[in-house]
Amino acid sequence: MRRFVLPEVPERLPLRWLKWLGLRSLPIYLLHQAALFALFILILWLLSMGSDGM
């Protein structure tokens, strides 16, 4: 049993987006981590090409 009352929140567009993002935060986090890792590897690879002269 709850000991507090949840506030009634109207379904406005920004709040719906926050709710949607909150429910999907783990997949969003995992996807952007993979994209950042790939970008980081690409940058390291491009920088190493310049220093080796290949």
mmCIF entry with sequence, helices, sheets and N, C-alpha, C, O atoms, coordinates in Angstrom:
data_MODEL
# 
_entry.id   MODEL 
# 
_entity.id                         1 
_entity.type                       polymer 
_entity.pdbx_number_of_molecules   1 
# 
_entity_poly.entity_id                      1 
_entity_poly.type                           'polypeptide(L)' 
_entity_poly.nstd_linkage                   no 
_entity_poly.nstd_monomer                   no 
_entity_poly.pdbx_seq_one_letter_code       MRRFVLPEVPERLPLRWLKWLGLRSLPIYLLHQAALFALFILILWLLSMGSDGM 
_entity_poly.pdbx_seq_one_letter_code_can   MRRFVLPEVPERLPLRWLKWLGLRSLPIYLLHQAALFALFILILWLLSMGSDGM 
_entity_poly.pdbx_strand_id                 A 
# 
loop_
_entity_poly_seq.entity_id 
_entity_poly_seq.num 
_entity_poly_seq.mon_id 
_entity_poly_seq.hetero 
1 1  MET n 
1 2  ARG n 
1 3  ARG n 
1 4  PHE n 
1 5  VAL n 
1 6  LEU n 
1 7  PRO n 
1 8  GLU n 
1 9  VAL n 
1 10 PRO n 
1 11 GLU n 
1 12 ARG n 
1 13 LEU n 
1 14 PRO n 
1 15 LEU n 
1 16 ARG n 
1 17 TRP n 
1 18 LEU n 
1 19 LYS n 
1 20 TRP n 
1 21 LEU n 
1 22 GLY n 
1 23 LEU n 
1 24 ARG n 
1 25 SER n 
1 26 LEU n 
1 27 PRO n 
1 28 ILE n 
1 29 TYR n 
1 30 LEU n 
1 31 LEU n 
1 32 HIS n 
1 33 GLN n 
1 34 ALA n 
1 35 ALA n 
1 36 LEU n 
1 37 PHE n 
1 38 ALA n 
1 39 LEU n 
1 40 PHE n 
1 41 ILE n 
1 42 LEU n 
1 43 ILE n 
1 44 LEU n 
1 45 TRP n 
1 46 LEU n 
1 47 LEU n 
1 48 SER n 
1 49 MET n 
1 50 GLY n 
1 51 SER n 
1 52 ASP n 
1 53 GLY n 
1 54 MET n 
# 
_struct_asym.id          A 
_struct_asym.entity_id   1 
# 
loop_
_struct_conf.conf_type_id 
_struct_conf.id 
_struct_conf.pdbx_PDB_helix_id 
_struct_conf.beg_label_comp_id 
_struct_conf.beg_label_asym_id 
_struct_conf.beg_label_seq_id 
_struct_conf.pdbx_beg_PDB_ins_code 
_struct_conf.end_label_comp_id 
_struct_conf.end_label_asym_id 
_struct_conf.end_label_seq_id 
_struct_conf.pdbx_end_PDB_ins_code 
_struct_conf.beg_auth_comp_id 
_struct_conf.beg_auth_asym_id 
_struct_conf.beg_auth_seq_id 
_struct_conf.end_auth_comp_id 
_struct_conf.end_auth_asym_id 
_struct_conf.end_auth_seq_id 
_struct_conf.pdbx_PDB_helix_class 
_struct_conf.details 
_struct_conf.pdbx_PDB_helix_length 
HELX_P HELX_P1 AA1 LEU A 13 ? LEU A 23 ? LEU A 13 LEU A 23 1 ? 11 
HELX_P HELX_P2 AA2 SER A 25 ? ASP A 52 ? SER A 25 ASP A 52 1 ? 28 
# 
_struct_conf_type.id          HELX_P 
_struct_conf_type.criteria    ? 
_struct_conf_type.reference   ? 
# 
loop_
_atom_site.group_PDB 
_atom_site.id 
_atom_site.type_symbol 
_atom_site.label_atom_id 
_atom_site.label_alt_id 
_atom_site.label_comp_id 
_atom_site.label_asym_id 
_atom_site.label_entity_id 
_atom_site.label_seq_id 
_atom_site.pdbx_PDB_ins_code 
_atom_site.Cartn_x 
_atom_site.Cartn_y 
_atom_site.Cartn_z 
_atom_site.occupancy 
_atom_site.B_iso_or_equiv 
_atom_site.pdbx_formal_charge 
_atom_site.auth_seq_id 
_atom_site.auth_comp_id 
_atom_site.auth_asym_id 
_atom_site.auth_atom_id 
_atom_site.pdbx_PDB_model_num 
ATOM 1   N N  . MET A 1 1  ? 0.839  -1.176 0.000   1.00 0.00 ? 1  MET A N  1 
ATOM 2   C CA . MET A 1 1  ? 0.000  0.000  0.000   1.00 0.00 ? 1  MET A CA 1 
ATOM 3   C C  . MET A 1 1  ? 0.886  1.243  0.000   1.00 0.00 ? 1  MET A C  1 
ATOM 4   O O  . MET A 1 1  ? 1.880  1.310  0.723   1.00 0.00 ? 1  MET A O  1 
ATOM 5   N N  . ARG A 1 2  ? 0.516  2.218  -0.815  1.00 0.00 ? 2  ARG A N  1 
ATOM 6   C CA . ARG A 1 2  ? 1.304  3.457  -0.892  1.00 0.00 ? 2  ARG A CA 1 
ATOM 7   C C  . ARG A 1 2  ? 1.002  4.367  0.289   1.00 0.00 ? 2  ARG A C  1 
ATOM 8   O O  . ARG A 1 2  ? -0.131 4.452  0.763   1.00 0.00 ? 2  ARG A O  1 
ATOM 9   N N  . ARG A 1 3  ? 2.035  5.034  0.742   1.00 0.00 ? 3  ARG A N  1 
ATOM 10  C CA . ARG A 1 3  ? 1.878  5.979  1.839   1.00 0.00 ? 3  ARG A CA 1 
ATOM 11  C C  . ARG A 1 3  ? 1.863  7.417  1.350   1.00 0.00 ? 3  ARG A C  1 
ATOM 12  O O  . ARG A 1 3  ? 1.819  8.353  2.148   1.00 0.00 ? 3  ARG A O  1 
ATOM 13  N N  . PHE A 1 4  ? 1.902  7.588  0.027   1.00 0.00 ? 4  PHE A N  1 
ATOM 14  C CA . PHE A 1 4  ? 1.891  8.931  -0.538  1.00 0.00 ? 4  PHE A CA 1 
ATOM 15  C C  . PHE A 1 4  ? 1.008  8.926  -1.773  1.00 0.00 ? 4  PHE A C  1 
ATOM 16  O O  . PHE A 1 4  ? 0.707  7.874  -2.335  1.00 0.00 ? 4  PHE A O  1 
ATOM 17  N N  . VAL A 1 5  ? 0.602  10.107 -2.184  1.00 0.00 ? 5  VAL A N  1 
ATOM 18  C CA . VAL A 1 5  ? -0.270 10.252 -3.343  1.00 0.00 ? 5  VAL A CA 1 
ATOM 19  C C  . VAL A 1 5  ? 0.564  10.738 -4.515  1.00 0.00 ? 5  VAL A C  1 
ATOM 20  O O  . VAL A 1 5  ? 1.283  11.731 -4.407  1.00 0.00 ? 5  VAL A O  1 
ATOM 21  N N  . LEU A 1 6  ? 0.464  10.037 -5.632  1.00 0.00 ? 6  LEU A N  1 
ATOM 22  C CA . LEU A 1 6  ? 1.169  10.473 -6.834  1.00 0.00 ? 6  LEU A CA 1 
ATOM 23  C C  . LEU A 1 6  ? 0.434  11.654 -7.458  1.00 0.00 ? 6  LEU A C  1 
ATOM 24  O O  . LEU A 1 6  ? -0.795 11.649 -7.530  1.00 0.00 ? 6  LEU A O  1 
ATOM 25  N N  . PRO A 1 7  ? 1.174  12.666 -7.910  1.00 0.00 ? 7  PRO A N  1 
ATOM 26  C CA . PRO A 1 7  ? 0.508  13.816 -8.525  1.00 0.00 ? 7  PRO A CA 1 
ATOM 27  C C  . PRO A 1 7  ? -0.081 13.447 -9.882  1.00 0.00 ? 7  PRO A C  1 
ATOM 28  O O  . PRO A 1 7  ? 0.458  12.598 -10.592 1.00 0.00 ? 7  PRO A O  1 
ATOM 29  N N  . GLU A 1 8  ? -1.167 14.076 -10.228 1.00 0.00 ? 8  GLU A N  1 
ATOM 30  C CA . GLU A 1 8  ? -1.788 13.880 -11.531 1.00 0.00 ? 8  GLU A CA 1 
ATOM 31  C C  . GLU A 1 8  ? -1.052 14.756 -12.539 1.00 0.00 ? 8  GLU A C  1 
ATOM 32  O O  . GLU A 1 8  ? -1.034 15.980 -12.409 1.00 0.00 ? 8  GLU A O  1 
ATOM 33  N N  . VAL A 1 9  ? -0.451 14.129 -13.539 1.00 0.00 ? 9  VAL A N  1 
ATOM 34  C CA . VAL A 1 9  ? 0.345  14.854 -14.525 1.00 0.00 ? 9  VAL A CA 1 
ATOM 35  C C  . VAL A 1 9  ? -0.384 14.803 -15.862 1.00 0.00 ? 9  VAL A C  1 
ATOM 36  O O  . VAL A 1 9  ? -0.699 13.718 -16.352 1.00 0.00 ? 9  VAL A O  1 
ATOM 37  N N  . PRO A 1 10 ? -0.655 15.962 -16.459 1.00 0.00 ? 10 PRO A N  1 
ATOM 38  C CA . PRO A 1 10 ? -1.320 15.948 -17.767 1.00 0.00 ? 10 PRO A CA 1 
ATOM 39  C C  . PRO A 1 10 ? -0.397 15.376 -18.840 1.00 0.00 ? 10 PRO A C  1 
ATOM 40  O O  . PRO A 1 10 ? 0.826  15.473 -18.736 1.00 0.00 ? 10 PRO A O  1 
ATOM 41  N N  . GLU A 1 11 ? -0.987 14.787 -19.861 1.00 0.00 ? 11 GLU A N  1 
ATOM 42  C CA . GLU A 1 11 ? -0.216 14.175 -20.952 1.00 0.00 ? 11 GLU A CA 1 
ATOM 43  C C  . GLU A 1 11 ? 0.148  15.230 -21.994 1.00 0.00 ? 11 GLU A C  1 
ATOM 44  O O  . GLU A 1 11 ? -0.449 15.276 -23.069 1.00 0.00 ? 11 GLU A O  1 
ATOM 45  N N  . ARG A 1 12 ? 1.102  16.056 -21.682 1.00 0.00 ? 12 ARG A N  1 
ATOM 46  C CA . ARG A 1 12 ? 1.592  17.044 -22.640 1.00 0.00 ? 12 ARG A CA 1 
ATOM 47  C C  . ARG A 1 12 ? 2.734  16.436 -23.429 1.00 0.00 ? 12 ARG A C  1 
ATOM 48  O O  . ARG A 1 12 ? 3.343  15.454 -23.004 1.00 0.00 ? 12 ARG A O  1 
ATOM 49  N N  . LEU A 1 13 ? 3.024  17.028 -24.586 1.00 0.00 ? 13 LEU A N  1 
ATOM 50  C CA . LEU A 1 13 ? 4.027  16.459 -25.486 1.00 0.00 ? 13 LEU A CA 1 
ATOM 51  C C  . LEU A 1 13 ? 5.407  16.308 -24.842 1.00 0.00 ? 13 LEU A C  1 
ATOM 52  O O  . LEU A 1 13 ? 5.988  15.228 -24.945 1.00 0.00 ? 13 LEU A O  1 
ATOM 53  N N  . PRO A 1 14 ? 5.966  17.334 -24.181 1.00 0.00 ? 14 PRO A N  1 
ATOM 54  C CA . PRO A 1 14 ? 7.306  17.134 -23.595 1.00 0.00 ? 14 PRO A CA 1 
ATOM 55  C C  . PRO A 1 14 ? 7.325  16.012 -22.552 1.00 0.00 ? 14 PRO A C  1 
ATOM 56  O O  . PRO A 1 14 ? 8.299  15.267 -22.452 1.00 0.00 ? 14 PRO A O  1 
ATOM 57  N N  . LEU A 1 15 ? 6.251  15.901 -21.784 1.00 0.00 ? 15 LEU A N  1 
ATOM 58  C CA . LEU A 1 15 ? 6.216  14.855 -20.765 1.00 0.00 ? 15 LEU A CA 1 
ATOM 59  C C  . LEU A 1 15 ? 6.080  13.475 -21.390 1.00 0.00 ? 15 LEU A C  1 
ATOM 60  O O  . LEU A 1 15 ? 6.633  12.505 -20.873 1.00 0.00 ? 15 LEU A O  1 
ATOM 61  N N  . ARG A 1 16 ? 5.354  13.377 -22.494 1.00 0.00 ? 16 ARG A N  1 
ATOM 62  C CA . ARG A 1 16 ? 5.253  12.085 -23.181 1.00 0.00 ? 16 ARG A CA 1 
ATOM 63  C C  . ARG A 1 16 ? 6.607  11.668 -23.735 1.00 0.00 ? 16 ARG A C  1 
ATOM 64  O O  . ARG A 1 16 ? 6.966  10.492 -23.684 1.00 0.00 ? 16 ARG A O  1 
ATOM 65  N N  . TRP A 1 17 ? 7.365  12.635 -24.269 1.00 0.00 ? 17 TRP A N  1 
ATOM 66  C CA . TRP A 1 17 ? 8.701  12.314 -24.792 1.00 0.00 ? 17 TRP A CA 1 
ATOM 67  C C  . TRP A 1 17 ? 9.628  11.864 -23.674 1.00 0.00 ? 17 TRP A C  1 
ATOM 68  O O  . TRP A 1 17 ? 10.405 10.925 -23.847 1.00 0.00 ? 17 TRP A O  1 
ATOM 69  N N  . LEU A 1 18 ? 9.550  12.535 -22.521 1.00 0.00 ? 18 LEU A N  1 
ATOM 70  C CA . LEU A 1 18 ? 10.386 12.121 -21.390 1.00 0.00 ? 18 LEU A CA 1 
ATOM 71  C C  . LEU A 1 18 ? 10.024 10.716 -20.923 1.00 0.00 ? 18 LEU A C  1 
ATOM 72  O O  . LEU A 1 18 ? 10.901 9.915  -20.598 1.00 0.00 ? 18 LEU A O  1 
ATOM 73  N N  . LYS A 1 19 ? 8.735  10.425 -20.892 1.00 0.00 ? 19 LYS A N  1 
ATOM 74  C CA . LYS A 1 19 ? 8.294  9.091  -20.501 1.00 0.00 ? 19 LYS A CA 1 
ATOM 75  C C  . LYS A 1 19 ? 8.790  8.052  -21.507 1.00 0.00 ? 19 LYS A C  1 
ATOM 76  O O  . LYS A 1 19 ? 9.268  6.987  -21.118 1.00 0.00 ? 19 LYS A O  1 
ATOM 77  N N  . TRP A 1 20 ? 8.677  8.363  -22.799 1.00 0.00 ? 20 TRP A N  1 
ATOM 78  C CA . TRP A 1 20 ? 9.126  7.445  -23.847 1.00 0.00 ? 20 TRP A CA 1 
ATOM 79  C C  . TRP A 1 20 ? 10.631 7.209  -23.739 1.00 0.00 ? 20 TRP A C  1 
ATOM 80  O O  . TRP A 1 20 ? 11.092 6.070  -23.813 1.00 0.00 ? 20 TRP A O  1 
ATOM 81  N N  . LEU A 1 21 ? 11.402 8.299  -23.562 1.00 0.00 ? 21 LEU A N  1 
ATOM 82  C CA . LEU A 1 21 ? 12.856 8.161  -23.441 1.00 0.00 ? 21 LEU A CA 1 
ATOM 83  C C  . LEU A 1 21 ? 13.247 7.389  -22.183 1.00 0.00 ? 21 LEU A C  1 
ATOM 84  O O  . LEU A 1 21 ? 14.195 6.605  -22.204 1.00 0.00 ? 21 LEU A O  1 
ATOM 85  N N  . GLY A 1 22 ? 12.529 7.606  -21.104 1.00 0.00 ? 22 GLY A N  1 
ATOM 86  C CA . GLY A 1 22 ? 12.820 6.899  -19.867 1.00 0.00 ? 22 GLY A CA 1 
ATOM 87  C C  . GLY A 1 22 ? 12.607 5.404  -19.983 1.00 0.00 ? 22 GLY A C  1 
ATOM 88  O O  . GLY A 1 22 ? 13.367 4.614  -19.422 1.00 0.00 ? 22 GLY A O  1 
ATOM 89  N N  . LEU A 1 23 ? 11.576 5.019  -20.708 1.00 0.00 ? 23 LEU A N  1 
ATOM 90  C CA . LEU A 1 23 ? 11.299 3.597  -20.884 1.00 0.00 ? 23 LEU A CA 1 
ATOM 91  C C  . LEU A 1 23 ? 12.307 2.925  -21.801 1.00 0.00 ? 23 LEU A C  1 
ATOM 92  O O  . LEU A 1 23 ? 12.481 1.708  -21.739 1.00 0.00 ? 23 LEU A O  1 
ATOM 93  N N  . ARG A 1 24 ? 12.973 3.699  -22.652 1.00 0.00 ? 24 ARG A N  1 
ATOM 94  C CA . ARG A 1 24 ? 13.909 3.133  -23.620 1.00 0.00 ? 24 ARG A CA 1 
ATOM 95  C C  . ARG A 1 24 ? 15.340 3.609  -23.394 1.00 0.00 ? 24 ARG A C  1 
ATOM 96  O O  . ARG A 1 24 ? 16.146 3.599  -24.324 1.00 0.00 ? 24 ARG A O  1 
ATOM 97  N N  . SER A 1 25 ? 15.660 4.016  -22.195 1.00 0.00 ? 25 SER A N  1 
ATOM 98  C CA . SER A 1 25 ? 16.975 4.607  -21.951 1.00 0.00 ? 25 SER A CA 1 
ATOM 99  C C  . SER A 1 25 ? 18.112 3.595  -22.091 1.00 0.00 ? 25 SER A C  1 
ATOM 100 O O  . SER A 1 25 ? 19.187 3.956  -22.569 1.00 0.00 ? 25 SER A O  1 
ATOM 101 N N  . LEU A 1 26 ? 17.907 2.352  -21.693 1.00 0.00 ? 26 LEU A N  1 
ATOM 102 C CA . LEU A 1 26 ? 18.990 1.373  -21.804 1.00 0.00 ? 26 LEU A CA 1 
ATOM 103 C C  . LEU A 1 26 ? 19.351 1.079  -23.258 1.00 0.00 ? 26 LEU A C  1 
ATOM 104 O O  . LEU A 1 26 ? 20.536 1.116  -23.590 1.00 0.00 ? 26 LEU A O  1 
ATOM 105 N N  . PRO A 1 27 ? 18.388 0.786  -24.147 1.00 0.00 ? 27 PRO A N  1 
ATOM 106 C CA . PRO A 1 27 ? 18.775 0.575  -25.550 1.00 0.00 ? 27 PRO A CA 1 
ATOM 107 C C  . PRO A 1 27 ? 19.411 1.808  -26.183 1.00 0.00 ? 27 PRO A C  1 
ATOM 108 O O  . PRO A 1 27 ? 20.350 1.690  -26.969 1.00 0.00 ? 27 PRO A O  1 
ATOM 109 N N  . ILE A 1 28 ? 18.899 2.993  -25.842 1.00 0.00 ? 28 ILE A N  1 
ATOM 110 C CA . ILE A 1 28 ? 19.482 4.229  -26.376 1.00 0.00 ? 28 ILE A CA 1 
ATOM 111 C C  . ILE A 1 28 ? 20.923 4.364  -25.887 1.00 0.00 ? 28 ILE A C  1 
ATOM 112 O O  . ILE A 1 28 ? 21.811 4.706  -26.667 1.00 0.00 ? 28 ILE A O  1 
ATOM 113 N N  . TYR A 1 29 ? 21.159 4.101  -24.616 1.00 0.00 ? 29 TYR A N  1 
ATOM 114 C CA . TYR A 1 29 ? 22.501 4.177  -24.045 1.00 0.00 ? 29 TYR A CA 1 
ATOM 115 C C  . TYR A 1 29 ? 23.442 3.186  -24.738 1.00 0.00 ? 29 TYR A C  1 
ATOM 116 O O  . TYR A 1 29 ? 24.561 3.542  -25.105 1.00 0.00 ? 29 TYR A O  1 
ATOM 117 N N  . LEU A 1 30 ? 22.987 1.946  -24.913 1.00 0.00 ? 30 LEU A N  1 
ATOM 118 C CA . LEU A 1 30 ? 23.839 0.928  -25.526 1.00 0.00 ? 30 LEU A CA 1 
ATOM 119 C C  . LEU A 1 30 ? 24.163 1.263  -26.974 1.00 0.00 ? 30 LEU A C  1 
ATOM 120 O O  . LEU A 1 30 ? 25.290 1.042  -27.417 1.00 0.00 ? 30 LEU A O  1 
ATOM 121 N N  . LEU A 1 31 ? 23.202 1.791  -27.716 1.00 0.00 ? 31 LEU A N  1 
ATOM 122 C CA . LEU A 1 31 ? 23.455 2.158  -29.112 1.00 0.00 ? 31 LEU A CA 1 
ATOM 123 C C  . LEU A 1 31 ? 24.438 3.314  -29.218 1.00 0.00 ? 31 LEU A C  1 
ATOM 124 O O  . LEU A 1 31 ? 25.345 3.282  -30.050 1.00 0.00 ? 31 LEU A O  1 
ATOM 125 N N  . HIS A 1 32 ? 24.266 4.335  -28.382 1.00 0.00 ? 32 HIS A N  1 
ATOM 126 C CA . HIS A 1 32 ? 25.166 5.480  -28.516 1.00 0.00 ? 32 HIS A CA 1 
ATOM 127 C C  . HIS A 1 32 ? 26.564 5.140  -28.005 1.00 0.00 ? 32 HIS A C  1 
ATOM 128 O O  . HIS A 1 32 ? 27.541 5.730  -28.466 1.00 0.00 ? 32 HIS A O  1 
ATOM 129 N N  . GLN A 1 33 ? 26.681 4.206  -27.067 1.00 0.00 ? 33 GLN A N  1 
ATOM 130 C CA . GLN A 1 33 ? 28.007 3.784  -26.626 1.00 0.00 ? 33 GLN A CA 1 
ATOM 131 C C  . GLN A 1 33 ? 28.751 3.074  -27.748 1.00 0.00 ? 33 GLN A C  1 
ATOM 132 O O  . GLN A 1 33 ? 29.948 3.295  -27.937 1.00 0.00 ? 33 GLN A O  1 
ATOM 133 N N  . ALA A 1 34 ? 28.057 2.228  -28.490 1.00 0.00 ? 34 ALA A N  1 
ATOM 134 C CA . ALA A 1 34 ? 28.682 1.535  -29.618 1.00 0.00 ? 34 ALA A CA 1 
ATOM 135 C C  . ALA A 1 34 ? 29.099 2.528  -30.700 1.00 0.00 ? 34 ALA A C  1 
ATOM 136 O O  . ALA A 1 34 ? 30.171 2.392  -31.288 1.00 0.00 ? 34 ALA A O  1 
ATOM 137 N N  . ALA A 1 35 ? 28.259 3.521  -30.963 1.00 0.00 ? 35 ALA A N  1 
ATOM 138 C CA . ALA A 1 35 ? 28.591 4.522  -31.981 1.00 0.00 ? 35 ALA A CA 1 
ATOM 139 C C  . ALA A 1 35 ? 29.790 5.361  -31.546 1.00 0.00 ? 35 ALA A C  1 
ATOM 140 O O  . ALA A 1 35 ? 30.667 5.647  -32.362 1.00 0.00 ? 35 ALA A O  1 
ATOM 141 N N  . LEU A 1 36 ? 29.843 5.757  -30.287 1.00 0.00 ? 36 LEU A N  1 
ATOM 142 C CA . LEU A 1 36 ? 30.989 6.533  -29.797 1.00 0.00 ? 36 LEU A CA 1 
ATOM 143 C C  . LEU A 1 36 ? 32.273 5.705  -29.827 1.00 0.00 ? 36 LEU A C  1 
ATOM 144 O O  . LEU A 1 36 ? 33.337 6.227  -30.159 1.00 0.00 ? 36 LEU A O  1 
ATOM 145 N N  . PHE A 1 37 ? 32.183 4.430  -29.487 1.00 0.00 ? 37 PHE A N  1 
ATOM 146 C CA . PHE A 1 37 ? 33.354 3.555  -29.529 1.00 0.00 ? 37 PHE A CA 1 
ATOM 147 C C  . PHE A 1 37 ? 33.873 3.421  -30.958 1.00 0.00 ? 37 PHE A C  1 
ATOM 148 O O  . PHE A 1 37 ? 35.081 3.484  -31.189 1.00 0.00 ? 37 PHE A O  1 
ATOM 149 N N  . ALA A 1 38 ? 32.966 3.237  -31.919 1.00 0.00 ? 38 ALA A N  1 
ATOM 150 C CA . ALA A 1 38 ? 33.372 3.123  -33.325 1.00 0.00 ? 38 ALA A CA 1 
ATOM 151 C C  . ALA A 1 38 ? 34.018 4.420  -33.807 1.00 0.00 ? 38 ALA A C  1 
ATOM 152 O O  . ALA A 1 38 ? 35.010 4.381  -34.534 1.00 0.00 ? 38 ALA A O  1 
ATOM 153 N N  . LEU A 1 39 ? 33.472 5.558  -33.413 1.00 0.00 ? 39 LEU A N  1 
ATOM 154 C CA . LEU A 1 39 ? 34.048 6.850  -33.789 1.00 0.00 ? 39 LEU A CA 1 
ATOM 155 C C  . LEU A 1 39 ? 35.440 7.014  -33.180 1.00 0.00 ? 39 LEU A C  1 
ATOM 156 O O  . LEU A 1 39 ? 36.357 7.496  -33.845 1.00 0.00 ? 39 LEU A O  1 
ATOM 157 N N  . PHE A 1 40 ? 35.595 6.620  -31.936 1.00 0.00 ? 40 PHE A N  1 
ATOM 158 C CA . PHE A 1 40 ? 36.885 6.702  -31.254 1.00 0.00 ? 40 PHE A CA 1 
ATOM 159 C C  . PHE A 1 40 ? 37.932 5.830  -31.954 1.00 0.00 ? 40 PHE A C  1 
ATOM 160 O O  . PHE A 1 40 ? 39.064 6.270  -32.157 1.00 0.00 ? 40 PHE A O  1 
ATOM 161 N N  . ILE A 1 41 ? 37.568 4.609  -32.319 1.00 0.00 ? 41 ILE A N  1 
ATOM 162 C CA . ILE A 1 41 ? 38.485 3.707  -33.025 1.00 0.00 ? 41 ILE A CA 1 
ATOM 163 C C  . ILE A 1 41 ? 38.852 4.287  -34.387 1.00 0.00 ? 41 ILE A C  1 
ATOM 164 O O  . ILE A 1 41 ? 40.011 4.217  -34.796 1.00 0.00 ? 41 ILE A O  1 
ATOM 165 N N  . LEU A 1 42 ? 37.881 4.857  -35.091 1.00 0.00 ? 42 LEU A N  1 
ATOM 166 C CA . LEU A 1 42 ? 38.145 5.470  -36.392 1.00 0.00 ? 42 LEU A CA 1 
ATOM 167 C C  . LEU A 1 42 ? 39.130 6.631  -36.262 1.00 0.00 ? 42 LEU A C  1 
ATOM 168 O O  . LEU A 1 42 ? 40.051 6.756  -37.070 1.00 0.00 ? 42 LEU A O  1 
ATOM 169 N N  . ILE A 1 43 ? 38.944 7.465  -35.264 1.00 0.00 ? 43 ILE A N  1 
ATOM 170 C CA . ILE A 1 43 ? 39.855 8.598  -35.053 1.00 0.00 ? 43 ILE A CA 1 
ATOM 171 C C  . ILE A 1 43 ? 41.257 8.095  -34.728 1.00 0.00 ? 43 ILE A C  1 
ATOM 172 O O  . ILE A 1 43 ? 42.240 8.613  -35.259 1.00 0.00 ? 43 ILE A O  1 
ATOM 173 N N  . LEU A 1 44 ? 41.356 7.088  -33.857 1.00 0.00 ? 44 LEU A N  1 
ATOM 174 C CA . LEU A 1 44 ? 42.676 6.531  -33.538 1.00 0.00 ? 44 LEU A CA 1 
ATOM 175 C C  . LEU A 1 44 ? 43.335 5.931  -34.770 1.00 0.00 ? 44 LEU A C  1 
ATOM 176 O O  . LEU A 1 44 ? 44.540 6.093  -34.966 1.00 0.00 ? 44 LEU A O  1 
ATOM 177 N N  . TRP A 1 45 ? 42.569 5.247  -35.595 1.00 0.00 ? 45 TRP A N  1 
ATOM 178 C CA . TRP A 1 45 ? 43.107 4.639  -36.810 1.00 0.00 ? 45 TRP A CA 1 
ATOM 179 C C  . TRP A 1 45 ? 43.598 5.714  -37.780 1.00 0.00 ? 45 TRP A C  1 
ATOM 180 O O  . TRP A 1 45 ? 44.668 5.578  -38.372 1.00 0.00 ? 45 TRP A O  1 
ATOM 181 N N  . LEU A 1 46 ? 42.811 6.785  -37.941 1.00 0.00 ? 46 LEU A N  1 
ATOM 182 C CA . LEU A 1 46 ? 43.222 7.869  -38.838 1.00 0.00 ? 46 LEU A CA 1 
ATOM 183 C C  . LEU A 1 46 ? 44.473 8.574  -38.327 1.00 0.00 ? 46 LEU A C  1 
ATOM 184 O O  . LEU A 1 46 ? 45.346 8.937  -39.115 1.00 0.00 ? 46 LEU A O  1 
ATOM 185 N N  . LEU A 1 47 ? 44.567 8.768  -37.022 1.00 0.00 ? 47 LEU A N  1 
ATOM 186 C CA . LEU A 1 47 ? 45.754 9.403  -36.447 1.00 0.00 ? 47 LEU A CA 1 
ATOM 187 C C  . LEU A 1 47 ? 46.982 8.510  -36.577 1.00 0.00 ? 47 LEU A C  1 
ATOM 188 O O  . LEU A 1 47 ? 48.086 9.006  -36.803 1.00 0.00 ? 47 LEU A O  1 
ATOM 189 N N  . SER A 1 48 ? 46.803 7.215  -36.438 1.00 0.00 ? 48 SER A N  1 
ATOM 190 C CA . SER A 1 48 ? 47.957 6.317  -36.550 1.00 0.00 ? 48 SER A CA 1 
ATOM 191 C C  . SER A 1 48 ? 48.438 6.212  -37.993 1.00 0.00 ? 48 SER A C  1 
ATOM 192 O O  . SER A 1 48 ? 49.624 5.982  -38.227 1.00 0.00 ? 48 SER A O  1 
ATOM 193 N N  . MET A 1 49 ? 47.549 6.373  -38.958 1.00 0.00 ? 49 MET A N  1 
ATOM 194 C CA . MET A 1 49 ? 47.968 6.344  -40.364 1.00 0.00 ? 49 MET A CA 1 
ATOM 195 C C  . MET A 1 49 ? 48.896 7.513  -40.671 1.00 0.00 ? 49 MET A C  1 
ATOM 196 O O  . MET A 1 49 ? 49.845 7.364  -41.441 1.00 0.00 ? 49 MET A O  1 
ATOM 197 N N  . GLY A 1 50 ? 48.634 8.657  -40.085 1.00 0.00 ? 50 GLY A N  1 
ATOM 198 C CA . GLY A 1 50 ? 49.463 9.824  -40.329 1.00 0.00 ? 50 GLY A CA 1 
ATOM 199 C C  . GLY A 1 50 ? 50.836 9.702  -39.702 1.00 0.00 ? 50 GLY A C  1 
ATOM 200 O O  . GLY A 1 50 ? 51.806 10.232 -40.244 1.00 0.00 ? 50 GLY A O  1 
ATOM 201 N N  . SER A 1 51 ? 50.943 9.017  -38.576 1.00 0.00 ? 51 SER A N  1 
ATOM 202 C CA . SER A 1 51 ? 52.241 8.915  -37.905 1.00 0.00 ? 51 SER A CA 1 
ATOM 203 C C  . SER A 1 51 ? 53.106 7.795  -38.481 1.00 0.00 ? 51 SER A C  1 
ATOM 204 O O  . SER A 1 51 ? 54.331 7.878  -38.398 1.00 0.00 ? 51 SER A O  1 
ATOM 205 N N  . ASP A 1 52 ? 52.509 6.751  -39.062 1.00 0.00 ? 52 ASP A N  1 
ATOM 206 C CA . ASP A 1 52 ? 53.280 5.642  -39.630 1.00 0.00 ? 52 ASP A CA 1 
ATOM 207 C C  . ASP A 1 52 ? 53.703 5.912  -41.065 1.00 0.00 ? 52 ASP A C  1 
ATOM 208 O O  . ASP A 1 52 ? 54.660 5.308  -41.550 1.00 0.00 ? 52 ASP A O  1 
ATOM 209 N N  . GLY A 1 53 ? 53.027 6.783  -41.731 1.00 0.00 ? 53 GLY A N  1 
ATOM 210 C CA . GLY A 1 53 ? 53.340 7.072  -43.116 1.00 0.00 ? 53 GLY A CA 1 
ATOM 211 C C  . GLY A 1 53 ? 52.759 6.060  -44.088 1.00 0.00 ? 53 GLY A C  1 
ATOM 212 O O  . GLY A 1 53 ? 53.205 5.986  -45.233 1.00 0.00 ? 53 GLY A O  1 
ATOM 213 N N  . MET A 1 54 ? 51.772 5.275  -43.661 1.00 0.00 ? 54 MET A N  1 
ATOM 214 C CA . MET A 1 54 ? 51.159 4.274  -44.539 1.00 0.00 ? 54 MET A CA 1 
ATOM 215 C C  . MET A 1 54 ? 50.153 4.904  -45.454 1.00 0.00 ? 54 MET A C  1 
ATOM 216 O O  . MET A 1 54 ? 49.537 4.212  -46.264 1.00 0.00 ? 54 MET A O  1 
# 
